[in-house]
Amino acid sequence: MPPRKGTSNAEPRFAIAIMAAGKGTRLKSKHPKVMHEIGGKPLLQYVIDAAKSILPAHDIFVIIGHEAERVREAMAGNGVNFVLQAEQLGTGHAVMSAQQALASYDDVLVLSGDVPLLRAETIRAIRDFHLQQHAAMTILSAEFPDPTGYGRIVRKKKTGKATDEVDAIVEQKKLTSQQAKIREANSGIYAFATKPLFDNLRELRTDNPHREYYLTDVAAILARKRARVVVLKVSFAHEVAGANNRLELAQLDVEARARKAAELMSNGVTIFRPDTCVIDSEVMVGTDTVIEPFVQLLGRTRIGADCRIQSYSVITSSEIGDGVHVRHGSIITDSRVAQGAVIGPYSHLRPGSDIGQEAHVGNFVETKKAKLGRGAKANHLTYLGDAVVGERVNVGAGTITCNYDGVNKNTTVIEDGAFIGSDSTLVAPVKIGRNAYVGAAACITDDVPADALAIARSRQVNKEGWAKAKRQKAKAQLATEDTE
């Protein structure tokens, strides 16, 4: 960090203030604006993450107002400070509310909590530019294709050429016909030297349609007093875009997810048709994993190397080991799948499932709080709930663990090497011993010893000629009805 003029060796004390007090009025929402999500996390979290890559958390101050306690609680794990703006009377008033908290700092960066795509590199650039220019105020600007609605940057000129110095930020309604041609717009992101900022904040007025204190007016106040006000233009305007309505929120979500997909691909992940995939910002994926079109990877999902995730699968906050194959249409939530396992197609792993190495969970199999050992297989049409399944167990099609007795959930234990015949019903609590067999269509209510065969169904009885007699009886009855 470059020193301020006159402090050749000492670094200035820098703080970051994040404005996060606003309502979701234009979003037509009862929720705080900054708590709306893109890429699987709140807008405000993106800004805090970027800020924390520049400064330690104890130098970051989040200004909260609307539903303040909800925002504070959601962001508490970040270790940042919170400042309450009890009344929301504009951006200038937000900084007034934080004056006491920021008074001991030499400079402060003011960020917007609803501008989630701002990169750490850009925050660092405005900080360094501000210090190098020995500025009282530095404005981050952007050139928008259509700047309508944004305040315009009016630069000072020398010998007919625009300089980095600013005369004023002029809001849309106050633009002259000449100023309306300016495409360089205010981003709402600033750096200030705190002394001139707080010396002049009280000069802000509310003579505007919203009767609010605008932080943008500080630029004209400082320029009028011949303090140095400069501007730094960001290279890509979308980086400073905010979310003022649901359409803009959706556009930011697309951009955030595109960035995430690009990051994964640059790290060795293959993503076919990344525009069709929904990948949250906290997801991590290992090298040489292939993600097919229309996959959703959500929450804090972790996927290992050399996996294949096939189309229409949805994985939420789960851990997938190396070399796992997730076939089409599988749903995995809050679960763990170990190395080399095969899931799907159309499997449903509900929370608490733990699938062991090289295990198979096949089509239309549902698990819930089920642990499957290495090499265990449940390949078809099965429900395993509250179950502990050992290694090399084979669970036949149509098997059900009856884990709920109407009051409590109970556990089924199937030990290593057991074989469960198709269409079996295991009524928990029950234990199937090591290498035991359960005959097809059995209803098991008692424990089965190791190496035993359990048969729990009626003995088959064949009644010769019964079907023929039934058909003849039906035919005779029909003939009688026709003659009546």
N, C-alpha and C positions, 0 to 999 in steps of 0.2 A: 504494500500500500504506500503510495507516494506521500511524503510529508507535506503539511501546509506551509505556506510561505512564512519564513521567520522561525520555523521549527525544524532545522536541518536534520536532526536525528530522531526527534520524537515523533511517533505516529499519533495522529489524531484519534480521539475516542469516537468511534462511529457506532450508531445504532440504526436499526431498521424498525419503522413503524408500518404496520399493515392495517389498512382501513377495512374493517369487517363488521360494521355496525348496521348496515342497511337491511331493509326489508326486501322481499321478493315481489314488489308491487307490479312491475312490468312483466314479471314472470307469471303474474296472477296466482301467487302461491302464498300459503300461510306460513311456510317455512322460511328461515333465514336464507337470503340469497346465496351466501357463501357456502351453505351446507348442501346445495344442489350438486349432483355428481356428474363428472365426465370420466371416462376411462376407469370407472370403478372406484373412484374416491372423490371426496368433496373438493370443490374449487379451491377452498382455503388451504387444504392440505398441500396442494401443488405449490402454492406461493410460500408456505412455511418451509417446505422441503428445499426450494430454491434458495430462500433466505439463509437457511441453516448451512448451506454449502459455502456461504460467504462469511458468516459470523456465528459465534457460539450462541446457543439458545438464550442465555441470560442477557444478551444484547438485542433481543428481538421482542417487540411490544405489539400485541394484537389488540386493536381498538374495537371493542364489542359494544353492542347496544340492543338491537332487536333480538329477543330471546337469548339474552346474553349468557345465561347459565347453561343453556343447551349447547351453545357454541363452545363455551369454556370446558364443559365436560367432555365434548367430543374431541377437543384438541389438547386436553390436559397432558397426554402422554408425550407431547413434544418438548416439554420443559420450558416453553416460552412464557413471557409475562403477559398479563392481560390488564387492559385499561378500560374502564367503563365510560362510555359516552351515554349518559343517562337520557338525554334528549338528542334526537337526530336532527341537527340543524345545519347540516352541510359538511363538506370536506374540511373547510377552515375550522369549523367548530370541533371536528374530530381531533384535529391537531391541538387545538386549545385544550381539549380534555386530557391530552397526553403531555402537556407542557411540564408539569412537575416531574413526571417519570423520565423525561428526556433532558431535563435541565443540565445534568452533569456531563452530557456528551458534547463534543465539538461539532459534529455533523450528524445528520440523520437522513436516511433514505426513506421516502414515503412510497409504499407500494399499495396496490389495490387488491383486495382479497378475492375479487372476481375476475382476475386476469391470470388464468392458470398456465398459459403456455409460455410465459416469460422465462427465459433460460437464465441459469446462474451466470453464464458468460456475459449476458447483457447487463445484469445487475452489477457485476464486477466492472464492466466497461463504464457505466455511468458514474459509479463511485470514483474510479481512477480519473476519469475526465474531469469530474467536479473538482477534485483536489488539484490536478495539474493546472486547471484554469483559475485556481484561487477564487472560485465563484461564491457568491452569496446564495445563488439558486441555480440549479441545473435542471433543465426540462428534457425528458425523453420524448421525442416526437416520432411520428411515422407518416409516410406519404400513402394515403389511401386512394384507390381508384375513384371512390365517391366519398368525400369527407363530410357530406351533409350531416349535420347534427353535432359535429365535433367543433371544439374551439380551435381557431387557426393560430399558428405561430407567425407573428409579425416580427421579422428580423430587422436589426439595424443595418444600415448600408454605409459603406465607405467608398467614395469615388464611383458611386453607382452600383457597387456589387454588395450582395448580402454577406454579412459576417456571421460568426457563431453567436453574437450577442443578440439579445431579445429586447424589443420595446414593450411588447405586451402579448397576452393571450386573449384573443377576441372571440367571445361566444357567438354562436350561429345567429342569434336574433339581433346582434349589434353590428354585424358585418356591413361594411360599405360595399358598393358594387365592385370596387377594385379588390378589396380583401376577400370577397367571395370567390375570386379566382385562385386563391391560394389553396394548394392541396396538402401542404404540410400541416398536420393536425397534432394537437396535444394528446398524449397517451394517458395522462393522469398519474404519471410516475415521475417523481422528483427527487433531487438531492438538495439539501439545504445546509448552510452553516447555521447552527442553532441560534447564535446570538442575534444576527439580523432578522432571522425568522421570528423569534419571540419578541423582539423589540417592535416589530411592525404588525403582528397579528391583530392587535386591538384596533388597527385602522380599517379592518375589513367591515363592510357594510352589507345590509340585507336589502338593498334597493334593487331587487330582481324579482321575476315572477314567482319564484318559489320561496322568497323571503328567507334565504339561507346565506350562510357565510361560505363563499367560494374560495378555496385555496388558490385557484388560478389567478385571482386578483392580486395576490402577493407579488407576482411578476411585475405588474405595472407600478405598484407601490415602490418596490426596490429599484426599478429602472429610473423612476422619477427622482429618486434620491441618489442616483448615479452609483448604486451598488451594481456589482457585476452579475448579470443574469445571462446565462448561456444555454445553448440547446445542442443536444446530441441526437441525431436521427438514426433510428434502428433500421437494419437492412431489410427486414421482412415485417410488413405491417401486421400480419396475422399473429405475430408473437405477442402483440399488446392488445389483441382483441378481447373484449369482455363479453359477457352473456346478459343481454338486456331483455331477451325474450326466449321462448322455447326453441324457436328455429335456430337462433344463434347458439344456444346451449347444445343443440344437436350437431351443429357445424363444428363446435369446439371438440365434442366427443369424437367425431370422425377424425379430426386432426390429431388428437391425443392418441387414438388407437393406431393411426397410421405411423406416428412416431415410434410407438412401441413395437409394431411389426418390423419396421425398418431396423430398429435396434437389435431385435432378435436375429433377423436375417444377417446383419453384419457380424454377428457372433456365431454364425455357423448353423443356424436353424433354417430348414427349408419350409416355406409357407406357400402353398399353392393358392392363388387367388386371395391374397391378404385382404383385399377390400371386402371379402365376404365373411371374414373371421372377426370375432369379438374377443379381444385379448385385453384384459385389465392391466393397469400400469404396474402392479406389484407382482405380476406373474414372472417366473423364471423358468427357462427351458434350456436343456443341455444341447451340446453340439450333435449334429447329424440326426437330430430328431426331425421327422416329417409331419407337418400339420396340413391336413387336407382341407378343401373348401368347406365353409359353413360350420366350422368348429367354434365353440365358445370356451375360453379359458378364463375363469373368473376368480376374484378374491386374491388370496395369497397362494395360489396353486404353484407347486414346484414339480417340474417334469424333468426326468433325467435325460441322459444321452441315448442316442440310437433307438428312440421310441418311434412308434407310428400312431398318430391319433387320426382316426378316420372320420369322414364327414358326418355332421349332425350330432356329434358327441358334445356333451356339456360337462365340464369338469370345474368344480367349485371348491376352493380352499382345501385342496387335497395334495397328497405327496405321491408322485408316480416315479418308481425306480427306473434304472437303466433297462433298456431293451424290452420295455412293456409294449404290447400291442393292444390298443383300444379300438375295437371294431365299431362299425357304423352304429350311430344312434344310441350310444351308451351314456348313462347319466351317473356321475360320480360326485358325491358331496361329502365334504369333511371326512375323508377316508384316506387310507394308505394302501398302495399297491406295490408289492416288492418286485425286485428284478426278475425279468423274464416271464412275468405273468401275462395271461391273455384274457381280456375282458370283452364280452359281447359276441355277436351284435345284440343290441337292444337289452343290455343288462342295466340294472338299477342298483347302484351301491349307495345305500342311505348312510347317514352319519354314524361313525363309529365302526365302519367296516375296515377290516385289516386283512388283506389278501396276500398270502405268502408267496415266496419265490416259485416261479414256474407253475403256479396254480392256474386253473381255468374256471372262469365264471361265464357261462354261455348265454345263449339267447333266451330272453324273457326269464332270467333268474334275478331275484331280488334278495339283497342282503341288508340287515340292519343290526348294528352292534355284533357282527359276526366275525370271528377270526378263523381264517382258513390256513392250514399248515402247508408246508412245501409240497408241491405236486398234487394237492387236493383238486378234485374236479366236481363241478356241479354244472353240467352242460346244457340242461334244458328245463324250462318251466318249473322252477323250484323257488320256494321261499325259505330262507335261513335267517331267522331272527333270534337274537340273544343266544347265539350258538358258538361253541368252541369245537372246531373241526380239525382233527389231527392231520399228519402228513399222509399222503398217498391214499386218502379216503376217496371213494367214488360214491357220489350221491346221484341216484337215478332220477329220471324225469318225473316231475309231478310230486316230488317229496316236499313235505311241509313240516317245519318245526312249530308246534302249537305253543307259543311262548306266553300267551296271555290267558289267565284263568278268570278274567272278569274283574279282578282286583289287583293282582300283582303280575309282573313280568318274571318269567322263570327261564332258567338256562338249560339248554340241551348240550351235552358233551358227547362227541363222537371221537373215539381214540384212533390212534394211527392204524392205517391199513384196513379199516372197516369198510364194508360194502353195504350200501343202503339200496335196496331194490326199488324199482319205480313205483310211484303212487303210494309211498309209505307216509304215514302220519306219526310223528314223534311227539308225544304229549309231555311237555316239560313240567316239572324237572325230571330229566331222565338221562341215563348214561349208557352209551353203546360201547362195549369193551373193545380192546385192541384186537384187530383182525377178525372181529365178529361179522356175521352176515345177518341182514334183515331181509326176509322174503318180501317179494313184491306185494303191494296192496296191504301191508301189515299196519295195524294200529297199535303202536308200542306205548304202553303205559308204565311198564316196569323196566328196571335196568336189565341190560343184556350182558352176560359175562363174556370175557375175552374168549375168542375162538369158537363161540357158540353160534348156532343158527336160531333166529327168532322167527316164528310163524304165528301171526295173530290175525287169522281170518277163518271164516267157516269152510268146512271141508266141501269140496266140489261134489255135486250130485247131478248125474245125467239122467233125465227122464225120457226114455226112448219113445218116439212117436208123438211127444207132447206138442211140438210145433205143427205137425201135420193135422192133428186133431183140432188145434186152435183155428187153423185156416178153414177146415171143413165146417166147423161150428159157425164161423163168421159168414161163410158162403150160404149156409142154410138159413141163417137169420135174415140175410139180405133178400133171398128168394121169397121168404114169407112176407116181408114188407112190400115187395113188388106186387103181390097178388091181392093185397088188402085194398 
